[in-house]
């Protein structure tokens, strides 16, 4: 007969030992991947750059964000343990469109596929899904803007409404309703107005921060100027000018803060420098105009006169490739692109007069008017 084991003594039973070993291995695995790189730090030493040789690089790929961990946000130990044991991969980003990155190091992604806005607070290490409640629930969030008080405005194309989110109270409240499919939105720092594209009304409205409509423009043609045709995204520049993508006219339209058109550019086509399905738009401090084209699967860059400079990206799923890109946002030289059907946001950096990661100093930018795709 074998002696009975005394409580707490003898060898641990095999199942318990295996369980402890498994948990130990799991803990080591989780610790090893618990410290993701900061959001704006390159995820690898080298990556794609544009334009290609013999021209010196002006754009370099930084990283892709498909999960909060990609933005430097770490999940709690037990949450990661349960996900690892269950073998389930949770993909929070379903169909990103609007994107915004602010001075508080917060990355916001409007996701109409999931009916939420993803808020990745990289400074506080927090991830929040903004969805709302019974009084204000998101259905198809598209556009994002932030005012001088750091409040976030969200257009909802399905609810025909605009909502306002307060990051301090974490409350989502109605801001505007009964709109005609609002999509693009931008805050103008010059006059402190919000510009919202009412797509099916073929116009842009300008409202103050109380929600009062001050004026509208774009839906009344005049001599030599056509009306907007299903306008989508909007951007503003340092002078307060308003840039609107006019996809069915294959144009980029530029207006004064008061809504008077000053210029336009664009021609229909499927070659670089032409517009096929323009969606997102952003303007950098130097006046360069960035346009994402969903059918070209590229971001095209124009100067402030509409002259084509060069483009970056191509069709695919690898780093720097796109599958129907949409929303654009620029923050201090970093370019955020919503890569919609690749379910991610890609981050790029403009190499303005700097040394690229290849060690060569950038030369004058490519100024070819057109080139084949």
HURAKA-V993591 format. One record per pair of residues at least 4 apart in sequence whose ideal C-beta (glycine too) atoms are under 6 Angstrom apart, sorted by the first residue. I is the first residue (numbers start at 0). J is the second residue. D is the distance in whole Angstrom. If there is no record, write none. Layout:
BEGIN
i = {I I}
j = {J J}
d = {D D}
END
This chain:
BEGIN
i = {4 11 11 25 29 29 33 35 35 36 36 37 38 38 38 41 42 45 46 46 47 47 47 48 48 49 49 50 50 50 54 55 55 55 56 56 57 57 57 58 58 59 60 60 60 61 61 61 62 63 63 64 64 64 65 65 65 67 67 67 70 70 70 71 72 72 72 74 74 81 82 91 92 92 93 93 93 94 94 94 95 95 95 95 95 96 96 96 96 96 96 97 97 97 97 97 98 98 98 98 98 98 99 99 99 100 100 100 100 101 101 104 104 105 106 107 107 107 108 108 109 109 109 109 110 111 111 114 114 115 115 115 116 116 116 118 118 119 120 129 129 130 131 131 131 131 135 135 135 135 137 138 138 138 139 139 139 140 140 141 141 141 142 142 142 142 144 144 144 144 145 146 146 150 150 151 152 152 152 153 154 154 154 154 155 156 156 159 160 161 161 161 162 162 163 163 164 165 174 175 178 179 179 179 180 180 181 181 182 182 182 183 183 183 183 184 185 185 185 185 186 187 187 187 189 189 190 192 192 193 194 194 194 194 195 196 196 196 197 198 201 201 201 202 202 202 203 203 204 204 205 205 206 206 207 214 216 217 218 220 220 224 227 228 228 229 230 230 231 232 232 232 233 234 234 234 234 235 236 236 239 240 241 242 242 243 244 244 245 245 246 249 249 249 250 250 251 251 252 253 253 254 254 255 255 264 265 266 268 269 270 270 270 271 271 271 272 272 275 275 275 276 276 276 277 277 278 278 278 279 279 279 279 280 281 281 281 281 282 283 283 286 287 288 289 289 289 290 291 291 291 292 293 296 296 297 297 298 298 299 300 300 301 301 302 302 307 308 309 312 313 315 316 321 322 322 323 323 324 324 325 325 326 327 328 329 332 332 333 333 334 335 335 336 337 338 338 350 350 354 355}
j = {9 15 16 80 33 79 73 68 71 40 42 71 70 71 121 61 62 356 60 318 60 318 319 56 59 58 311 54 309 365 365 359 361 362 350 355 350 361 364 311 347 348 318 319 347 346 347 348 346 343 345 69 70 344 69 92 343 72 119 126 106 119 121 121 119 124 126 78 79 85 87 117 110 342 110 112 113 111 112 339 108 110 337 339 344 109 111 141 325 326 337 109 141 142 143 326 108 326 328 335 337 344 107 143 328 106 328 330 335 105 145 121 122 120 119 116 118 143 117 344 116 140 141 143 115 139 140 137 138 128 129 130 129 140 153 127 129 126 125 164 171 137 135 136 137 171 162 171 172 173 155 155 157 158 155 156 157 153 155 154 156 182 154 182 183 184 152 184 185 186 151 150 186 163 165 164 161 163 184 162 161 181 182 184 160 180 182 178 176 174 175 181 171 174 172 174 171 170 210 210 197 197 199 200 198 199 195 197 196 198 231 196 231 232 233 195 194 233 234 235 193 192 235 239 239 256 256 205 207 206 203 205 233 241 204 203 230 233 202 229 218 226 227 215 217 218 216 217 212 215 213 214 210 212 211 258 258 227 226 225 226 260 245 247 248 247 243 245 244 244 279 280 243 242 280 281 282 241 240 282 256 253 254 253 280 252 277 280 250 252 277 265 267 274 263 265 264 265 263 261 262 258 260 259 261 305 274 273 273 275 369 371 372 310 370 372 307 369 292 294 295 292 293 294 290 292 291 293 325 291 325 326 327 290 289 327 328 329 288 287 329 303 300 301 298 300 327 299 298 324 327 297 323 314 321 310 312 311 312 310 308 309 305 307 306 308 368 364 365 321 320 320 341 338 340 341 339 340 336 338 337 339 337 336 335 334 348 349 346 348 347 344 346 345 344 343 345 355 361 360 359}
d = {4 5 5 6 6 5 5 5 5 5 6 5 5 5 5 5 4 6 4 5 5 6 4 4 5 4 4 4 5 5 5 6 4 4 6 4 5 6 6 5 5 5 5 4 6 4 6 5 5 5 5 4 5 5 6 6 4 4 6 4 6 4 5 5 6 5 5 5 5 6 6 6 6 5 6 3 4 6 3 6 5 5 4 6 6 5 6 5 5 5 6 3 6 5 4 4 5 5 5 5 5 5 5 4 5 5 6 5 6 5 5 5 4 5 4 6 5 5 4 6 5 4 6 5 6 4 6 5 6 5 6 5 4 5 6 4 6 6 4 6 6 6 4 4 5 4 6 5 6 5 6 6 4 5 6 5 4 5 6 5 5 5 4 6 5 4 5 4 5 4 6 5 5 6 6 4 6 6 6 5 5 4 6 5 5 5 6 5 5 5 4 6 5 6 6 4 5 5 6 5 5 5 5 4 4 5 5 6 5 5 5 4 5 4 4 5 5 4 5 5 6 5 5 5 3 6 5 5 6 5 6 5 5 5 5 5 4 6 5 5 5 6 5 5 5 4 6 5 5 5 5 5 6 5 5 6 3 4 5 5 4 6 5 4 5 5 5 6 5 5 5 5 5 5 5 5 5 6 5 4 4 6 4 6 5 5 5 5 4 5 5 5 4 5 5 4 6 5 5 5 5 5 5 4 6 3 5 5 3 5 6 6 6 5 5 6 4 4 5 4 5 6 4 4 5 5 5 5 5 4 5 4 4 5 5 4 6 5 6 5 5 4 6 4 6 6 6 5 5 4 5 6 4 4 4 5 4 6 6 4 5 6 5 6 5 6 6 5 4 5 6 3 6 5 4 5 5 5 5 6 5 5 4 6 4 5 6 5 6 6 4 6 6 5 6 5 5 5 5 5 6}
END
